[in-house]
Amino acid sequence: MFESQYNDEMEAEVKHLEAQMRAINAGHPEWLNACSGCGCELTGIENSRCEKCR
């Protein structure tokens, strides 16, 4: 039970850090996330690409 919760928390943290790195690489460290294709701002951390780049 605790292992599953820990894994879920770590997975969420990894997604957050990956999204933050995409924003930094796009030149906008103040953003939460950026598209890995075109670099536009994304509102959530669930996706790595915008609708146009999918």
N, C-alpha and C positions, 0 to 999 in steps of 0.2 A: 504494500500500500504506500509506504513512504517513498520507496524507490520510484514508483510510478509518478507520484507528485513531484519529486525531485527532477525526474526526466522531463516532465511537462514544463516545469519552471525553467530549466536549462534550455529547452528548445525555444521557448518564448524569448529568453535573453539573447540567444544566438540570432533569432530573426530580427530583434531590435538592433543589435550591433551591425548586422549585415545591411539593414536599411539605413542606419546612420552612416556607414561607410560609403554607400551609394550616393547619399546626399553630399558628403564631403568631397567625393571624387567628382561630383557634378559642379563643385565650386560653391556650394551653399550649405555650410555646416549648421546653419540655423534651421534648416528644414528637418522634418522627421524622416522623410524618405524621398528618393528620386528614382526615376525610371532608368533602368540600366541600358536602355536602347537610346533614347533621345535626351535624357537628362532633365525632363520636366518634373515638377514637384508632384509627389503622390501624397494623398492624405493619410493613408493607413500604412501599416507595415506588412500586411498580408501578401501584397503583390510586389514583384520586382520590375514589372513592366506596365506601362499605361495601355489603354485600350487600342491606341493607334499602333503600338509596337508589338502587340500580341500576335 
